[in-house]
Amino acid sequence: EYGKRVRDVDNRLPAIKFFQESIDIMESIKPMLKPLELLETKRLLMIELSEDLQYEIALKISYELENSYLEFFSPDHVILGSLLNTRGFILLNTNRGDESMKSFEKSLEIYRRSTGISSTKVAFAEINIAVLYLYELSNFELAKTYFETALEKFIKNSGKTNNYYYMNLPYATCLIKLKMYDEAKIIIAESLSYYSKRKVGSDRNLNLAKSLMASILIQEGEYLDANDLLQSSLTSVMKHYGDTIHKDMIEGDITILEKELGVVYEYENIHDRSAGS
């Protein structure tokens, strides 16, 4: 419990140190009194290491955990599904898209067997696959299929909650990439309304929704309105999504707006295109 209290999103090292020391103590006790408590501590350590970008160590622990879990749980247990889901993100962050997909797909199958084919856990697993298809593999048709089946489950299980609106934005991004602008506009307008009314924790998603709406307005020739939305959201979106397809989308939108309106956008990560070459 103390390890959880010292977790800090800005400094993961105190929690990593505490969890590692706890593991060392528990492993030194023979016979081990609470093996499942040890495994839970290792799981928390794996997550902290991953958040601290220590992916290879986190990945090693994930494989050790899988072997240990199978001593206590069936291969279809939800805890294995959760572990494989976490591993999928670790693999994704180390540019192993194919391995990440296999891990997400295996997690999805376990969730289907352990929680039912229409559960919220299944929906989250489908979203992860959809996001991988969208952002890493550029397979927008398959991404669309997974987004739609997942969002349907979210609505059925809990209505249009924060999870639904959060996942709506990558779905709308997918629709834009497929040039399904009318459908995307309806979804984005709904998200803009939702996040505009929220008082806490909405800025990041609100700004992403604004930039997506700007993309659609540009397609409709509404350049002034698009410019207003993009100007107000650019810094936030590039900060949080600047290493994804959103950067490419924004760069394309800016090129059009600069040509049509004669405006100049100043943002180092956009105009300094030679930096990575």
Salt bridges, closest charged atoms under 4 A:
GLU1 OE2 - LYS4 NZ 3.85
GLU21 OE2 - LYS17 NZ 2.60
GLU27 OE2 - LYS42 NZ 3.15
GLU37 OE1 - LYS34 NZ 3.88
GLU40 OE2 - ARG43 NH2 2.84
GLU48 OE2 - ARG7 NE 2.62
GLU48 OE2 - ARG12 NH1 3.23
GLU51 OE1 - ARG12 NH2 3.77
GLU56 OE2 - ARG96 NH2 2.30
GLU64 OE2 - LYS60 NZ 2.62
GLU66 OE1 - ARG87 NH2 2.80
GLU66 OE2 - LYS106 NZ 3.88
ASP76 OD1 - ARG113 NE 2.74
GLU109 OE2 - ARG112 NH1 2.77
GLU126 OE2 - ARG112 NH2 3.66
GLU126 OE1 - LYS153 NZ 3.06
GLU148 OE2 - LYS144 NZ 2.96
GLU190 OE2 - LYS160 NZ 2.80
GLU220 OE1 - LYS185 NZ 2.96
GLU251 OE2 - LYS247 NZ 2.95
GLU258 OE2 - HIS271 NE2 3.37
